[in-house]
Structures are given as C-alpha cells and as structure tokens.
Amino acid sequence: MSVDAATVRRIAHLARIAVKDEEVEHLQGELNAMLAFVEQLSQVDVTGVEPMTSVMPMAMKMRKDAVTDGEIADVVVANAPATEDHFFVVPKVVE
C-alpha cells in the first residue's frame, strides 16, 4: 500500500495536525516506510507461537467476586454538607 499526498493531508486533517505544503512529501515518505515495515512483519511465520500478554510468564492474583456496599456509608458522607439516608443531597439544577 502506498500513501499519496492527498492521503497525507487527509490523515493530518483527521489528526488535527497542521501540515505545511513543504512537509507533505517528507511525511509521505515516513508513512510509506512505516507501512512497508508492517508489510514486512506480516511475512513473518508465526506458526506455533502462542500469543502473550507479557514477556515474563505470570498469573494474575484473583480475589473473591462478592458484591458489597463497602460498609462505610457513614464515613463516605461524613463531610457532605447535606445528606439523607446515606445519599448526598444537592440542589436541583434541571427543571
């Protein structure tokens, strides 16, 4: 795949990047080099290679999945200027 000047300008517009006309040719070469590298990577044979999430094998620590209310409702609303039944009371802003 090859990127032309119009595509460079379109990418710059989508990324909200100001690109001067004299920079377009350089950016076109940079983008084409990146795409060529990605194409080169797609030629690598990865048969038998398992996907990995880290370079070091590890297992995540698991905890019991239990629903709780935190049991600290009084502490949570302690500094609130106004509360009612463990809820914050705020002024109505929408009619």
Jmol script that loads the backbone (N, CA, C; Angstrom):
load data "model"
ATOM      1  N   MET A   1       0.842  -1.172   0.000  1.00  0.00           N
ATOM      2  CA  MET A   1       0.000   0.000   0.000  1.00  0.00           C
ATOM      3  C   MET A   1       0.891   1.240   0.000  1.00  0.00           C
ATOM      4  N   SER A   2       0.513   2.221  -0.776  1.00  0.00           N
ATOM      5  CA  SER A   2       1.302   3.432  -0.873  1.00  0.00           C
ATOM      6  C   SER A   2       0.428   4.632  -0.521  1.00  0.00           C
ATOM      7  N   VAL A   3       1.011   5.575   0.181  1.00  0.00           N
ATOM      8  CA  VAL A   3       0.302   6.780   0.602  1.00  0.00           C
ATOM      9  C   VAL A   3       0.665   7.911  -0.342  1.00  0.00           C
ATOM     10  N   ASP A   4      -0.344   8.630  -0.855  1.00  0.00           N
ATOM     11  CA  ASP A   4      -0.071   9.780  -1.712  1.00  0.00           C
ATOM     12  C   ASP A   4      -0.238  11.073  -0.907  1.00  0.00           C
ATOM     13  N   ALA A   5       0.030  12.203  -1.547  1.00  0.00           N
ATOM     14  CA  ALA A   5      -0.015  13.495  -0.861  1.00  0.00           C
ATOM     15  C   ALA A   5      -1.418  13.805  -0.335  1.00  0.00           C
ATOM     16  N   ALA A   6      -2.439  13.439  -1.089  1.00  0.00           N
ATOM     17  CA  ALA A   6      -3.814  13.700  -0.653  1.00  0.00           C
ATOM     18  C   ALA A   6      -4.136  12.900   0.612  1.00  0.00           C
ATOM     19  N   THR A   7      -3.637  11.684   0.692  1.00  0.00           N
ATOM     20  CA  THR A   7      -3.858  10.854   1.878  1.00  0.00           C
ATOM     21  C   THR A   7      -3.130  11.436   3.087  1.00  0.00           C
ATOM     22  N   VAL A   8      -1.926  11.963   2.872  1.00  0.00           N
ATOM     23  CA  VAL A   8      -1.176  12.597   3.967  1.00  0.00           C
ATOM     24  C   VAL A   8      -1.971  13.783   4.505  1.00  0.00           C
ATOM     25  N   ARG A   9      -2.499  14.599   3.603  1.00  0.00           N
ATOM     26  CA  ARG A   9      -3.294  15.748   4.040  1.00  0.00           C
ATOM     27  C   ARG A   9      -4.552  15.299   4.783  1.00  0.00           C
ATOM     28  N   ARG A  10      -5.180  14.241   4.313  1.00  0.00           N
ATOM     29  CA  ARG A  10      -6.402  13.720   4.955  1.00  0.00           C
ATOM     30  C   ARG A  10      -6.087  13.193   6.364  1.00  0.00           C
ATOM     31  N   ILE A  11      -4.988  12.458   6.500  1.00  0.00           N
ATOM     32  CA  ILE A  11      -4.575  11.942   7.811  1.00  0.00           C
ATOM     33  C   ILE A  11      -4.278  13.103   8.759  1.00  0.00           C
ATOM     34  N   ALA A  12      -3.588  14.116   8.256  1.00  0.00           N
ATOM     35  CA  ALA A  12      -3.276  15.287   9.079  1.00  0.00           C
ATOM     36  C   ALA A  12      -4.549  15.989   9.516  1.00  0.00           C
ATOM     37  N   HIS A  13      -5.512  16.098   8.611  1.00  0.00           N
ATOM     38  CA  HIS A  13      -6.798  16.721   8.959  1.00  0.00           C
ATOM     39  C   HIS A  13      -7.519  15.922  10.029  1.00  0.00           C
ATOM     40  N   LEU A  14      -7.574  14.614   9.884  1.00  0.00           N
ATOM     41  CA  LEU A  14      -8.254  13.759  10.862  1.00  0.00           C
ATOM     42  C   LEU A  14      -7.560  13.808  12.217  1.00  0.00           C
ATOM     43  N   ALA A  15      -6.233  13.950  12.210  1.00  0.00           N
ATOM     44  CA  ALA A  15      -5.471  14.006  13.454  1.00  0.00           C
ATOM     45  C   ALA A  15      -5.397  15.434  14.002  1.00  0.00           C
ATOM     46  N   ARG A  16      -5.992  16.369  13.292  1.00  0.00           N
ATOM     47  CA  ARG A  16      -5.983  17.778  13.699  1.00  0.00           C
ATOM     48  C   ARG A  16      -4.549  18.300  13.843  1.00  0.00           C
ATOM     49  N   ILE A  17      -3.733  17.956  12.837  1.00  0.00           N
ATOM     50  CA  ILE A  17      -2.337  18.391  12.824  1.00  0.00           C
ATOM     51  C   ILE A  17      -2.152  19.349  11.649  1.00  0.00           C
ATOM     52  N   ALA A  18      -1.578  20.504  11.919  1.00  0.00           N
ATOM     53  CA  ALA A  18      -1.294  21.455  10.850  1.00  0.00           C
ATOM     54  C   ALA A  18      -0.042  20.998  10.106  1.00  0.00           C
ATOM     55  N   VAL A  19      -0.183  20.768   8.809  1.00  0.00           N
ATOM     56  CA  VAL A  19       0.937  20.313   7.989  1.00  0.00           C
ATOM     57  C   VAL A  19       1.128  21.311   6.852  1.00  0.00           C
ATOM     58  N   LYS A  20       2.346  21.852   6.754  1.00  0.00           N
ATOM     59  CA  LYS A  20       2.666  22.784   5.671  1.00  0.00           C
ATOM     60  C   LYS A  20       2.875  21.999   4.385  1.00  0.00           C
ATOM     61  N   ASP A  21       2.690  22.672   3.249  1.00  0.00           N
ATOM     62  CA  ASP A  21       2.831  22.006   1.953  1.00  0.00           C
ATOM     63  C   ASP A  21       4.223  21.416   1.762  1.00  0.00           C
ATOM     64  N   GLU A  22       5.250  22.088   2.286  1.00  0.00           N
ATOM     65  CA  GLU A  22       6.616  21.574   2.106  1.00  0.00           C
ATOM     66  C   GLU A  22       6.900  20.350   2.982  1.00  0.00           C
ATOM     67  N   GLU A  23       6.057  20.088   3.977  1.00  0.00           N
ATOM     68  CA  GLU A  23       6.231  18.918   4.853  1.00  0.00           C
ATOM     69  C   GLU A  23       5.547  17.666   4.319  1.00  0.00           C
ATOM     70  N   VAL A  24       4.628  17.838   3.388  1.00  0.00           N
ATOM     71  CA  VAL A  24       3.822  16.712   2.901  1.00  0.00           C
ATOM     72  C   VAL A  24       4.685  15.620   2.288  1.00  0.00           C
ATOM     73  N   GLU A  25       5.651  15.999   1.463  1.00  0.00           N
ATOM     74  CA  GLU A  25       6.495  14.997   0.790  1.00  0.00           C
ATOM     75  C   GLU A  25       7.294  14.170   1.802  1.00  0.00           C
ATOM     76  N   HIS A  26       7.845  14.851   2.824  1.00  0.00           N
ATOM     77  CA  HIS A  26       8.606  14.143   3.860  1.00  0.00           C
ATOM     78  C   HIS A  26       7.695  13.184   4.633  1.00  0.00           C
ATOM     79  N   LEU A  27       6.521  13.658   5.017  1.00  0.00           N
ATOM     80  CA  LEU A  27       5.583  12.803   5.756  1.00  0.00           C
ATOM     81  C   LEU A  27       5.099  11.631   4.906  1.00  0.00           C
ATOM     82  N   GLN A  28       4.949  11.867   3.621  1.00  0.00           N
ATOM     83  CA  GLN A  28       4.549  10.785   2.711  1.00  0.00           C
ATOM     84  C   GLN A  28       5.594   9.681   2.729  1.00  0.00           C
ATOM     85  N   GLY A  29       6.868  10.041   2.696  1.00  0.00           N
ATOM     86  CA  GLY A  29       7.943   9.049   2.757  1.00  0.00           C
ATOM     87  C   GLY A  29       7.952   8.314   4.088  1.00  0.00           C
ATOM     88  N   GLU A  30       7.742   9.055   5.186  1.00  0.00           N
ATOM     89  CA  GLU A  30       7.711   8.439   6.512  1.00  0.00           C
ATOM     90  C   GLU A  30       6.568   7.430   6.627  1.00  0.00           C
ATOM     91  N   LEU A  31       5.391   7.823   6.195  1.00  0.00           N
ATOM     92  CA  LEU A  31       4.234   6.918   6.276  1.00  0.00           C
ATOM     93  C   LEU A  31       4.427   5.691   5.393  1.00  0.00           C
ATOM     94  N   ASN A  32       4.964   5.884   4.201  1.00  0.00           N
ATOM     95  CA  ASN A  32       5.217   4.747   3.315  1.00  0.00           C
ATOM     96  C   ASN A  32       6.247   3.794   3.921  1.00  0.00           C
ATOM     97  N   ALA A  33       7.258   4.327   4.615  1.00  0.00           N
ATOM     98  CA  ALA A  33       8.258   3.476   5.270  1.00  0.00           C
ATOM     99  C   ALA A  33       7.613   2.668   6.385  1.00  0.00           C
ATOM    100  N   MET A  34       6.719   3.295   7.153  1.00  0.00           N
ATOM    101  CA  MET A  34       6.022   2.568   8.228  1.00  0.00           C
ATOM    102  C   MET A  34       5.155   1.453   7.667  1.00  0.00           C
ATOM    103  N   LEU A  35       4.426   1.752   6.624  1.00  0.00           N
ATOM    104  CA  LEU A  35       3.560   0.731   6.026  1.00  0.00           C
ATOM    105  C   LEU A  35       4.381  -0.407   5.417  1.00  0.00           C
ATOM    106  N   ALA A  36       5.535  -0.085   4.847  1.00  0.00           N
ATOM    107  CA  ALA A  36       6.405  -1.128   4.296  1.00  0.00           C
ATOM    108  C   ALA A  36       6.905  -2.036   5.416  1.00  0.00           C
ATOM    109  N   PHE A  37       7.223  -1.454   6.572  1.00  0.00           N
ATOM    110  CA  PHE A  37       7.680  -2.267   7.707  1.00  0.00           C
ATOM    111  C   PHE A  37       6.566  -3.184   8.196  1.00  0.00           C
ATOM    112  N   VAL A  38       5.334  -2.675   8.241  1.00  0.00           N
ATOM    113  CA  VAL A  38       4.200  -3.508   8.661  1.00  0.00           C
ATOM    114  C   VAL A  38       3.988  -4.649   7.672  1.00  0.00           C
ATOM    115  N   GLU A  39       4.124  -4.361   6.388  1.00  0.00           N
ATOM    116  CA  GLU A  39       4.005  -5.424   5.381  1.00  0.00           C
ATOM    117  C   GLU A  39       5.109  -6.461   5.567  1.00  0.00           C
ATOM    118  N   GLN A  40       6.298  -6.021   5.906  1.00  0.00           N
ATOM    119  CA  GLN A  40       7.416  -6.932   6.149  1.00  0.00           C
ATOM    120  C   GLN A  40       7.112  -7.816   7.360  1.00  0.00           C
ATOM    121  N   LEU A  41       6.523  -7.252   8.395  1.00  0.00           N
ATOM    122  CA  LEU A  41       6.164  -8.037   9.575  1.00  0.00           C
ATOM    123  C   LEU A  41       5.106  -9.084   9.259  1.00  0.00           C
ATOM    124  N   SER A  42       4.188  -8.763   8.336  1.00  0.00           N
ATOM    125  CA  SER A  42       3.140  -9.724   8.014  1.00  0.00           C
ATOM    126  C   SER A  42       3.685 -10.952   7.301  1.00  0.00           C
ATOM    127  N   GLN A  43       4.915 -10.897   6.824  1.00  0.00           N
ATOM    128  CA  GLN A  43       5.526 -12.038   6.145  1.00  0.00           C
ATOM    129  C   GLN A  43       6.192 -13.006   7.118  1.00  0.00           C
ATOM    130  N   VAL A  44       6.282 -12.633   8.374  1.00  0.00           N
ATOM    131  CA  VAL A  44       6.928 -13.484   9.371  1.00  0.00           C
ATOM    132  C   VAL A  44       6.032 -14.680   9.672  1.00  0.00           C
ATOM    133  N   ASP A  45       6.610 -15.885   9.697  1.00  0.00           N
ATOM    134  CA  ASP A  45       5.855 -17.100  10.012  1.00  0.00           C
ATOM    135  C   ASP A  45       5.748 -17.226  11.535  1.00  0.00           C
ATOM    136  N   VAL A  46       4.528 -17.130  12.042  1.00  0.00           N
ATOM    137  CA  VAL A  46       4.295 -17.220  13.480  1.00  0.00           C
ATOM    138  C   VAL A  46       3.556 -18.512  13.843  1.00  0.00           C
ATOM    139  N   THR A  47       3.654 -19.488  13.002  1.00  0.00           N
ATOM    140  CA  THR A  47       3.018 -20.774  13.259  1.00  0.00           C
ATOM    141  C   THR A  47       3.583 -21.376  14.537  1.00  0.00           C
ATOM    142  N   GLY A  48       2.725 -21.736  15.456  1.00  0.00           N
ATOM    143  CA  GLY A  48       3.141 -22.360  16.695  1.00  0.00           C
ATOM    144  C   GLY A  48       3.563 -21.386  17.781  1.00  0.00           C
ATOM    145  N   VAL A  49       3.513 -20.105  17.499  1.00  0.00           N
ATOM    146  CA  VAL A  49       3.869 -19.100  18.504  1.00  0.00           C
ATOM    147  C   VAL A  49       2.599 -18.672  19.212  1.00  0.00           C
ATOM    148  N   GLU A  50       2.557 -18.897  20.512  1.00  0.00           N
ATOM    149  CA  GLU A  50       1.360 -18.540  21.271  1.00  0.00           C
ATOM    150  C   GLU A  50       1.357 -17.052  21.585  1.00  0.00           C
ATOM    151  N   PRO A  51       0.172 -16.442  21.559  1.00  0.00           N
ATOM    152  CA  PRO A  51       0.094 -15.026  21.933  1.00  0.00           C
ATOM    153  C   PRO A  51       0.492 -14.841  23.389  1.00  0.00           C
ATOM    154  N   MET A  52       1.063 -13.683  23.691  1.00  0.00           N
ATOM    155  CA  MET A  52       1.456 -13.445  25.073  1.00  0.00           C
ATOM    156  C   MET A  52       1.040 -12.036  25.492  1.00  0.00           C
ATOM    157  N   THR A  53       0.809 -11.875  26.784  1.00  0.00           N
ATOM    158  CA  THR A  53       0.442 -10.567  27.315  1.00  0.00           C
ATOM    159  C   THR A  53       1.616  -9.904  28.003  1.00  0.00           C
ATOM    160  N   SER A  54       2.677 -10.639  28.225  1.00  0.00           N
ATOM    161  CA  SER A  54       3.852 -10.104  28.891  1.00  0.00           C
ATOM    162  C   SER A  54       5.067 -10.917  28.465  1.00  0.00           C
ATOM    163  N   VAL A  55       6.235 -10.324  28.582  1.00  0.00           N
ATOM    164  CA  VAL A  55       7.456 -11.058  28.251  1.00  0.00           C
ATOM    165  C   VAL A  55       7.826 -12.027  29.355  1.00  0.00           C
ATOM    166  N   MET A  56       7.274 -11.815  30.540  1.00  0.00           N
ATOM    167  CA  MET A  56       7.512 -12.705  31.679  1.00  0.00           C
ATOM    168  C   MET A  56       6.239 -13.486  31.971  1.00  0.00           C
ATOM    169  N   PRO A  57       6.319 -14.809  32.097  1.00  0.00           N
ATOM    170  CA  PRO A  57       5.116 -15.572  32.427  1.00  0.00           C
ATOM    171  C   PRO A  57       4.653 -15.220  33.833  1.00  0.00           C
ATOM    172  N   MET A  58       3.361 -14.950  33.958  1.00  0.00           N
ATOM    173  CA  MET A  58       2.823 -14.606  35.262  1.00  0.00           C
ATOM    174  C   MET A  58       1.340 -14.929  35.307  1.00  0.00           C
ATOM    175  N   ALA A  59       0.828 -15.052  36.503  1.00  0.00           N
ATOM    176  CA  ALA A  59      -0.594 -15.280  36.707  1.00  0.00           C
ATOM    177  C   ALA A  59      -1.140 -14.143  37.550  1.00  0.00           C
ATOM    178  N   MET A  60      -2.312 -13.680  37.191  1.00  0.00           N
ATOM    179  CA  MET A  60      -2.919 -12.585  37.929  1.00  0.00           C
ATOM    180  C   MET A  60      -3.487 -13.080  39.251  1.00  0.00           C
ATOM    181  N   LYS A  61      -3.360 -12.244  40.275  1.00  0.00           N
ATOM    182  CA  LYS A  61      -3.939 -12.583  41.562  1.00  0.00           C
ATOM    183  C   LYS A  61      -5.445 -12.415  41.469  1.00  0.00           C
ATOM    184  N   MET A  62      -6.168 -13.383  41.968  1.00  0.00           N
ATOM    185  CA  MET A  62      -7.622 -13.348  41.906  1.00  0.00           C
ATOM    186  C   MET A  62      -8.186 -13.120  43.299  1.00  0.00           C
ATOM    187  N   ARG A  63      -9.305 -12.449  43.353  1.00  0.00           N
ATOM    188  CA  ARG A  63      -9.996 -12.262  44.616  1.00  0.00           C
ATOM    189  C   ARG A  63     -11.422 -12.772  44.468  1.00  0.00           C
ATOM    190  N   LYS A  64     -12.047 -12.992  45.583  1.00  0.00           N
ATOM    191  CA  LYS A  64     -13.424 -13.454  45.565  1.00  0.00           C
ATOM    192  C   LYS A  64     -14.298 -12.350  44.987  1.00  0.00           C
ATOM    193  N   ASP A  65     -15.148 -12.708  44.048  1.00  0.00           N
ATOM    194  CA  ASP A  65     -16.032 -11.749  43.411  1.00  0.00           C
ATOM    195  C   ASP A  65     -17.325 -11.652  44.216  1.00  0.00           C
ATOM    196  N   ALA A  66     -17.344 -10.734  45.161  1.00  0.00           N
ATOM    197  CA  ALA A  66     -18.508 -10.587  46.029  1.00  0.00           C
ATOM    198  C   ALA A  66     -18.981  -9.143  46.000  1.00  0.00           C
ATOM    199  N   VAL A  67     -20.285  -8.965  45.906  1.00  0.00           N
ATOM    200  CA  VAL A  67     -20.863  -7.631  45.890  1.00  0.00           C
ATOM    201  C   VAL A  67     -21.046  -7.161  47.327  1.00  0.00           C
ATOM    202  N   THR A  68     -20.486  -5.985  47.622  1.00  0.00           N
ATOM    203  CA  THR A  68     -20.652  -5.397  48.952  1.00  0.00           C
ATOM    204  C   THR A  68     -20.956  -3.918  48.783  1.00  0.00           C
ATOM    205  N   ASP A  69     -21.490  -3.311  49.822  1.00  0.00           N
ATOM    206  CA  ASP A  69     -21.748  -1.874  49.777  1.00  0.00           C
ATOM    207  C   ASP A  69     -20.578  -1.093  50.362  1.00  0.00           C
ATOM    208  N   GLY A  70     -19.517  -1.766  50.721  1.00  0.00           N
ATOM    209  CA  GLY A  70     -18.365  -1.123  51.299  1.00  0.00           C
ATOM    210  C   GLY A  70     -18.456  -0.980  52.799  1.00  0.00           C
ATOM    211  N   GLU A  71     -19.656  -1.040  53.293  1.00  0.00           N
ATOM    212  CA  GLU A  71     -19.921  -0.985  54.732  1.00  0.00           C
ATOM    213  C   GLU A  71     -19.343   0.247  55.410  1.00  0.00           C
ATOM    214  N   ILE A  72     -19.180   1.325  54.646  1.00  0.00           N
ATOM    215  CA  ILE A  72     -18.664   2.559  55.243  1.00  0.00           C
ATOM    216  C   ILE A  72     -19.476   3.767  54.775  1.00  0.00           C
ATOM    217  N   ALA A  73     -20.758   3.595  54.573  1.00  0.00           N
ATOM    218  CA  ALA A  73     -21.595   4.679  54.060  1.00  0.00           C
ATOM    219  C   ALA A  73     -21.529   5.908  54.948  1.00  0.00           C
ATOM    220  N   ASP A  74     -21.509   5.723  56.251  1.00  0.00           N
ATOM    221  CA  ASP A  74     -21.442   6.867  57.172  1.00  0.00           C
ATOM    222  C   ASP A  74     -20.144   7.647  56.991  1.00  0.00           C
ATOM    223  N   VAL A  75     -19.061   6.957  56.757  1.00  0.00           N
ATOM    224  CA  VAL A  75     -17.763   7.609  56.565  1.00  0.00           C
ATOM    225  C   VAL A  75     -17.737   8.363  55.236  1.00  0.00           C
ATOM    226  N   VAL A  76     -18.342   7.779  54.207  1.00  0.00           N
ATOM    227  CA  VAL A  76     -18.333   8.391  52.881  1.00  0.00           C
ATOM    228  C   VAL A  76     -19.051   9.735  52.898  1.00  0.00           C
ATOM    229  N   VAL A  77     -20.201   9.816  53.540  1.00  0.00           N
ATOM    230  CA  VAL A  77     -20.990  11.050  53.530  1.00  0.00           C
ATOM    231  C   VAL A  77     -20.711  11.940  54.745  1.00  0.00           C
ATOM    232  N   ALA A  78     -19.711  11.633  55.540  1.00  0.00           N
ATOM    233  CA  ALA A  78     -19.445  12.373  56.771  1.00  0.00           C
ATOM    234  C   ALA A  78     -19.153  13.848  56.526  1.00  0.00           C
ATOM    235  N   ASN A  79     -18.448  14.196  55.475  1.00  0.00           N
ATOM    236  CA  ASN A  79     -18.083  15.590  55.211  1.00  0.00           C
ATOM    237  C   ASN A  79     -19.064  16.315  54.303  1.00  0.00           C
ATOM    238  N   ALA A  80     -20.127  15.660  53.887  1.00  0.00           N
ATOM    239  CA  ALA A  80     -21.093  16.284  52.986  1.00  0.00           C
ATOM    240  C   ALA A  80     -21.903  17.344  53.737  1.00  0.00           C
ATOM    241  N   PRO A  81     -22.196  18.467  53.079  1.00  0.00           N
ATOM    242  CA  PRO A  81     -22.985  19.493  53.752  1.00  0.00           C
ATOM    243  C   PRO A  81     -24.421  19.053  54.029  1.00  0.00           C
ATOM    244  N   ALA A  82     -24.971  18.190  53.163  1.00  0.00           N
ATOM    245  CA  ALA A  82     -26.338  17.712  53.373  1.00  0.00           C
ATOM    246  C   ALA A  82     -26.445  16.270  52.896  1.00  0.00           C
ATOM    247  N   THR A  83     -27.042  15.417  53.720  1.00  0.00           N
ATOM    248  CA  THR A  83     -27.234  14.010  53.358  1.00  0.00           C
ATOM    249  C   THR A  83     -28.635  13.572  53.769  1.00  0.00           C
ATOM    250  N   GLU A  84     -29.056  12.478  53.158  1.00  0.00           N
ATOM    251  CA  GLU A  84     -30.338  11.872  53.509  1.00  0.00           C
ATOM    252  C   GLU A  84     -30.257  10.384  53.193  1.00  0.00           C
ATOM    253  N   ASP A  85     -30.408   9.554  54.193  1.00  0.00           N
ATOM    254  CA  ASP A  85     -30.355   8.096  54.038  1.00  0.00           C
ATOM    255  C   ASP A  85     -29.089   7.648  53.306  1.00  0.00           C
ATOM    256  N   HIS A  86     -27.927   8.158  53.722  1.00  0.00           N
ATOM    257  CA  HIS A  86     -26.629   7.804  53.151  1.00  0.00           C
ATOM    258  C   HIS A  86     -26.461   8.252  51.705  1.00  0.00           C
ATOM    259  N   PHE A  87     -27.225   9.255  51.266  1.00  0.00           N
ATOM    260  CA  PHE A  87     -27.085   9.833  49.930  1.00  0.00           C
ATOM    261  C   PHE A  87     -26.707  11.296  50.067  1.00  0.00           C
ATOM    262  N   PHE A  88     -25.978  11.822  49.086  1.00  0.00           N
ATOM    263  CA  PHE A  88     -25.664  13.242  49.060  1.00  0.00           C
ATOM    264  C   PHE A  88     -26.906  14.000  48.607  1.00  0.00           C
ATOM    265  N   VAL A  89     -27.201  15.117  49.230  1.00  0.00           N
ATOM    266  CA  VAL A  89     -28.306  15.970  48.817  1.00  0.00           C
ATOM    267  C   VAL A  89     -27.687  17.182  48.121  1.00  0.00           C
ATOM    268  N   VAL A  90     -28.118  17.402  46.863  1.00  0.00           N
ATOM    269  CA  VAL A  90     -27.591  18.514  46.075  1.00  0.00           C
ATOM    270  C   VAL A  90     -28.739  19.368  45.565  1.00  0.00           C
ATOM    271  N   PRO A  91     -28.476  20.624  45.255  1.00  0.00           N
ATOM    272  CA  PRO A  91     -29.547  21.474  44.735  1.00  0.00           C
ATOM    273  C   PRO A  91     -30.010  21.001  43.364  1.00  0.00           C
ATOM    274  N   LYS A  92     -31.292  21.178  43.099  1.00  0.00           N
ATOM    275  CA  LYS A  92     -31.847  20.808  41.790  1.00  0.00           C
ATOM    276  C   LYS A  92     -31.395  21.819  40.769  1.00  0.00           C
ATOM    277  N   VAL A  93     -30.824  21.355  39.661  1.00  0.00           N
ATOM    278  CA  VAL A  93     -30.315  22.260  38.633  1.00  0.00           C
ATOM    279  C   VAL A  93     -31.059  22.109  37.312  1.00  0.00           C
ATOM    280  N   VAL A  94     -31.874  21.108  37.169  1.00  0.00           N
ATOM    281  CA  VAL A  94     -32.633  20.893  35.944  1.00  0.00           C
ATOM    282  C   VAL A  94     -34.116  20.964  36.289  1.00  0.00           C
ATOM    283  N   GLU A  95     -34.842  21.775  35.559  1.00  0.00           N
ATOM    284  CA  GLU A  95     -36.295  21.900  35.800  1.00  0.00           C
ATOM    285  C   GLU A  95     -37.052  20.867  35.005  1.00  0.00           C
TER     286      GLU A  95
END
end "model"
wireframe off; spacefill off
backbone 0.3
color backbone group
